[in-house]
Amino acid sequence: MPCLSRRDLLTGSVAAIALPARAQTVESKTVFMVLWRGETNVERGFRAYFEESGWPLDITVRSLERDRGRLPEVIAEIREADPDLVYTFGTTITLGVAGRDPGMMESVDDYPPQITDRPIVFTMVSQPVRSRIVKNFGPSGRNVTGVSPIVPLKTQFDAMRAYMPVDRIATIYTPTEQNSVLATEQLADLGKHFNIRIDQYPVPLDSEGHPDPESLPDIISAAAETGPQFLYLGPDSFITQYARLVTGLANEHRLPSFAAIENVLTDSDALYGLVAPYRKIGELAAAKAESILFSGGDVSRIPVEILPEFSYLIRADVARELEIYPKLSLLDYAETLEP
């Protein structure tokens, strides 16, 4: 397989996956990937699955580079390219391409489906049901299936309390990211159920309507002053982008962070988290695509699901820095990481 540079991927180069002898007589299929910020370990897992399985696949990549305004031109390109399958990354892109489930739309302008004549496989949609992309986990009944990366919040709550007693949590989120807003709402609902106070801090927007990174020091300082046990970092592209800054500021205030997304934990100084491994998310999405493209699977019957494997990860260096150590019993199943 040719080696592609980041520039190739962002400008939409097409890469053909090499195929072993057993698949050389099979007609090659085409996948159009629509990404938010270039390729991640999710896409690497997707590619690796097909490289190992040997099915011939041509992949076209388009990255929006965090600019949702590019969606209409990409949708037009999908229609012109006529791929066998469309792959979408994240809630914003999936809503823009697949739209809401038609039976769950509140108006004709409420994210109507754009691509309806070919299968769509999504990844990294944290709340596919609450986002109304599908009615339920399981078969969608339409041209959409996919994989959600988020460990159920009830399970996350259990993981949080396994590390330390908890009665107050702070969370910051981007109000323009629907997945982040929905996760924050669900967190607040669970907080009421468990009698845990949830302090919510939306990131202010600048004059152009974008989240303002210069506001982060003041937000973290305000959050720390209320005395929460930790800062919850949920599914949020902006927070993921600035995760190292956010967790660094929080640690200065001796406020540990809990991460719900693997990249936030591995690319920042969060203390711990319960996460779905990105690469395995890509592999599961690839298995769904394989069934559709090469085994005659009906996308409407292939279940939307949460990755069944979770990893409890603890940053040992951050625990030492903050002098906030886990219970010894937690180490029987948690994995400790060093930078």
C-alpha positions in Angstrom: 0.0 0.0 0.0 1.5 3.4 -0.9 2.5 5.6 2.0 0.2 8.7 2.3 1.3 11.9 3.9 -1.1 14.0 6.1 -1.3 16.5 3.2 -2.5 13.7 0.9 -5.2 12.7 3.3 -6.5 16.2 3.9 -6.6 17.0 0.2 -8.5 13.9 -0.5 -6.1 11.5 -2.1 -7.5 8.1 -3.0 -5.6 5.1 -1.6 -6.1 1.5 -2.8 -5.6 -1.1 -0.1 -3.4 -4.0 -1.3 -5.1 -7.4 -1.5 -3.7 -10.8 -1.0 -4.2 -13.6 -3.5 -7.4 -15.0 -2.1 -9.3 -11.8 -2.8 -7.8 -10.8 -6.2 -10.8 -12.0 -8.1 -13.2 -10.0 -6.1 -14.4 -6.6 -7.5 -13.0 -3.7 -5.6 -15.4 -1.6 -3.5 -15.3 2.1 -2.8 -15.6 4.0 0.5 -15.9 7.7 0.9 -14.6 8.8 4.3 -15.8 12.2 5.7 -13.6 13.2 8.7 -13.6 16.1 11.2 -9.9 16.7 11.7 -7.9 14.2 9.6 -7.3 10.6 10.3 -7.2 9.2 13.8 -6.6 5.7 15.3 -10.2 4.9 14.5 -9.5 5.2 10.7 -6.2 3.3 11.2 -8.1 0.5 12.8 -10.6 0.5 9.9 -7.8 0.4 7.3 -5.9 -2.3 9.2 -9.0 -4.5 9.3 -9.3 -4.5 5.5 -5.6 -4.9 5.0 -5.6 -8.0 7.2 -8.9 -9.4 5.7 -7.7 -8.9 2.2 -10.8 -7.4 0.6 -10.0 -5.0 -2.1 -11.0 -1.5 -1.1 -10.5 2.0 -2.5 -10.9 4.8 0.1 -11.4 8.5 -0.6 -10.8 10.8 2.3 -12.2 14.3 2.9 -11.4 16.1 6.2 -13.5 19.1 7.1 -10.8 20.4 9.3 -13.4 21.4 11.9 -15.3 23.5 9.4 -18.9 22.3 9.2 -19.5 24.9 6.5 -17.7 22.5 4.0 -20.4 19.8 4.4 -22.5 20.9 1.4 -19.6 20.7 -1.0 -18.5 17.3 0.4 -22.1 15.9 0.1 -22.1 17.1 -3.5 -18.9 15.3 -4.1 -20.2 12.1 -2.6 -23.1 12.1 -5.0 -20.7 12.7 -7.9 -18.2 10.0 -6.8 -21.0 7.4 -6.3 -19.2 5.3 -3.6 -20.4 1.9 -2.4 -20.4 3.1 1.2 -20.0 6.4 3.1 -18.0 6.5 6.4 -18.7 9.4 8.8 -16.7 10.5 11.8 -18.5 12.2 14.7 -22.0 13.6 15.5 -21.7 16.8 13.5 -20.7 15.1 10.2 -23.1 12.2 10.7 -26.0 14.5 11.3 -25.0 16.5 8.2 -24.7 13.4 6.0 -27.1 10.8 7.4 -29.5 13.3 9.1 -32.0 12.5 11.8 -34.1 9.4 11.6 -37.1 10.7 9.5 -39.5 9.6 12.1 -37.7 11.7 14.8 -37.4 15.0 12.9 -39.2 17.9 14.5 -39.4 19.9 11.3 -38.3 19.7 7.6 -35.2 21.7 8.5 -34.2 19.5 11.4 -31.2 17.7 9.9 -33.0 16.0 7.0 -31.1 13.0 5.6 -28.8 14.0 2.7 -27.4 10.6 1.5 -30.2 8.0 1.4 -29.3 5.8 -1.6 -26.2 4.1 -0.2 -25.1 2.6 3.2 -23.6 4.9 5.8 -21.3 3.6 8.6 -20.6 6.1 11.4 -18.0 6.2 14.1 -17.4 8.4 17.2 -21.1 9.4 17.5 -21.3 9.6 21.3 -25.1 9.8 21.5 -26.7 8.3 18.4 -30.1 7.8 20.0 -30.2 11.2 21.9 -29.0 12.8 18.7 -32.0 11.2 16.9 -29.8 9.7 14.2 -31.4 6.3 15.1 -34.4 5.4 17.3 -32.6 2.8 19.3 -29.4 0.8 19.5 -29.7 -2.2 17.2 -30.9 -2.3 13.6 -31.8 1.2 12.4 -34.3 0.3 9.8 -32.7 2.7 7.3 -29.4 3.1 5.5 -27.3 3.8 8.6 -25.3 1.7 11.1 -22.3 2.5 13.2 -20.3 2.3 16.4 -20.6 4.6 19.5 -17.4 5.2 21.5 -18.9 6.2 24.8 -19.0 3.9 27.8 -22.5 4.2 29.3 -22.5 7.1 31.7 -23.8 4.9 34.5 -20.7 2.7 34.1 -18.6 5.9 34.0 -20.1 7.0 37.3 -19.2 3.7 38.8 -15.6 4.0 37.5 -15.4 7.6 39.0 -16.5 6.4 42.4 -14.2 3.4 42.3 -11.2 5.8 42.4 -12.4 8.2 45.1 -15.6 9.3 46.9 -17.6 11.7 44.8 -20.2 14.3 45.7 -19.4 17.1 43.2 -18.3 17.0 39.6 -17.4 20.0 37.4 -17.7 19.7 33.6 -16.9 22.0 30.7 -18.4 21.7 27.3 -18.9 23.4 24.0 -22.4 24.7 23.5 -22.2 24.5 19.7 -21.4 20.8 19.7 -24.6 18.8 20.0 -22.8 15.6 21.2 -21.2 17.6 24.0 -24.5 19.3 25.0 -26.4 16.0 25.1 -23.6 14.3 27.2 -23.8 17.2 29.7 -27.5 16.9 29.9 -27.3 13.2 30.6 -24.5 13.8 33.1 -26.8 16.2 35.0 -29.6 13.7 35.0 -27.4 11.0 36.4 -26.1 13.5 39.0 -29.6 14.0 40.3 -30.2 10.3 40.4 -27.0 9.7 42.5 -27.3 12.9 44.5 -24.1 14.2 43.0 -23.8 17.9 42.2 -22.9 18.7 38.6 -21.4 22.1 38.0 -21.6 23.0 34.2 -19.4 25.4 32.5 -20.1 26.2 28.8 -17.2 27.5 26.8 -17.9 31.1 25.7 -18.1 31.8 22.0 -16.1 34.5 20.2 -17.5 37.1 17.8 -17.6 34.5 15.0 -19.4 31.9 17.0 -16.4 29.7 17.7 -15.5 28.4 21.2 -12.9 30.7 22.6 -9.7 29.0 23.9 -8.6 32.2 25.8 -11.6 31.7 28.1 -10.2 28.3 29.4 -8.0 29.6 32.3 -10.9 31.5 33.8 -13.3 28.6 33.4 -10.9 26.1 35.0 -10.2 28.5 37.9 -14.0 29.1 38.5 -14.6 25.3 38.4 -11.8 24.5 40.8 -13.0 27.1 43.4 -16.3 25.3 44.0 -14.5 22.2 45.3 -15.4 19.3 43.0 -13.5 16.0 43.3 -12.7 16.1 39.6 -13.3 17.6 36.2 -15.3 15.5 33.7 -14.1 15.7 30.1 -16.7 14.2 27.9 -17.1 13.8 24.1 -16.2 17.3 22.8 -14.0 18.1 19.8 -13.0 21.5 21.1 -12.0 20.1 24.5 -10.2 17.2 22.8 -8.2 19.8 20.8 -7.2 21.7 23.9 -7.1 18.7 26.3 -3.5 19.2 27.3 -4.1 22.9 28.2 -7.3 22.1 30.0 -5.9 19.3 32.1 -2.7 21.2 32.8 -4.6 24.2 34.1 -6.8 21.8 36.2 -3.8 20.1 37.7 -2.3 23.5 38.7 -5.5 23.8 40.8 -5.1 20.2 42.0 -8.3 19.4 40.3 -7.9 15.9 38.7 -9.6 15.1 35.3 -11.7 12.1 34.3 -11.7 11.5 30.5 -14.5 9.7 28.6 -12.5 9.6 25.3 -9.3 7.7 24.7 -7.5 10.6 22.9 -8.2 13.0 25.8 -6.6 10.6 28.2 -3.5 9.6 26.1 -2.8 13.1 24.7 -3.2 15.1 27.9 -2.6 15.1 31.6 -5.9 13.7 32.8 -5.7 11.5 35.8 -7.9 8.6 34.7 -10.7 7.5 32.5 -12.9 4.6 31.3 -12.6 4.6 27.5 -13.3 2.7 24.4 -10.0 2.1 22.4 -10.1 4.0 19.2 -8.5 1.3 17.1 -11.1 -1.2 18.1 -13.8 1.2 17.3 -12.4 1.4 13.7 -12.1 -2.4 13.5 -15.8 -2.9 14.5 -16.9 -0.3 12.0 -14.9 -2.1 9.4 -16.5 -5.4 10.2 -19.9 -3.8 9.6 -18.6 -2.3 6.3 -17.2 -5.7 5.3 -20.6 -7.4 5.9 -22.3 -4.7 3.7 -19.8 -4.6 0.9 -18.7 -8.2 0.6 -21.2 -10.4 2.3 -24.5 -8.9 1.1 -25.4 -7.5 4.5 -28.4 -5.2 4.7 -27.3 -2.0 6.4 -30.7 -1.5 7.9 -30.4 -4.8 9.8 -26.8 -4.4 11.0 -27.0 -3.1 14.6 -25.8 0.2 15.8 -23.9 -0.6 18.9 -21.5 0.6 21.6 -18.0 -1.0 21.5 -18.3 -3.9 24.1 -14.7 -3.5 25.3 -13.6 -0.7 27.7 -10.3 0.2 29.2 -9.9 1.7 32.7 -6.7 3.7 32.4 -4.8 5.6 35.1 -1.9 8.0 34.5 0.6 7.0 37.2 2.7 10.1 36.7 -0.3 12.4 37.2 -1.4 10.4 40.3 2.1 11.0 41.8 2.1 14.7 40.9 -1.3 15.3 42.5 -0.8 12.7 45.3 -4.2 11.3 44.5 -3.8 7.6 44.5 -6.4 4.9 43.6 -7.6 2.2 45.9 -5.3 -0.9 45.7 -8.2 -3.1 44.7 -8.7 -0.9 41.6 -5.3 -2.0 40.3 -6.5 -5.5 39.9 -8.2 -4.5 36.7 -7.0 -1.0 35.8 -4.1 -0.3 33.5 -1.6 2.3 34.6 0.1 4.4 32.0 3.4 6.3 32.1 4.1 9.2 29.6 
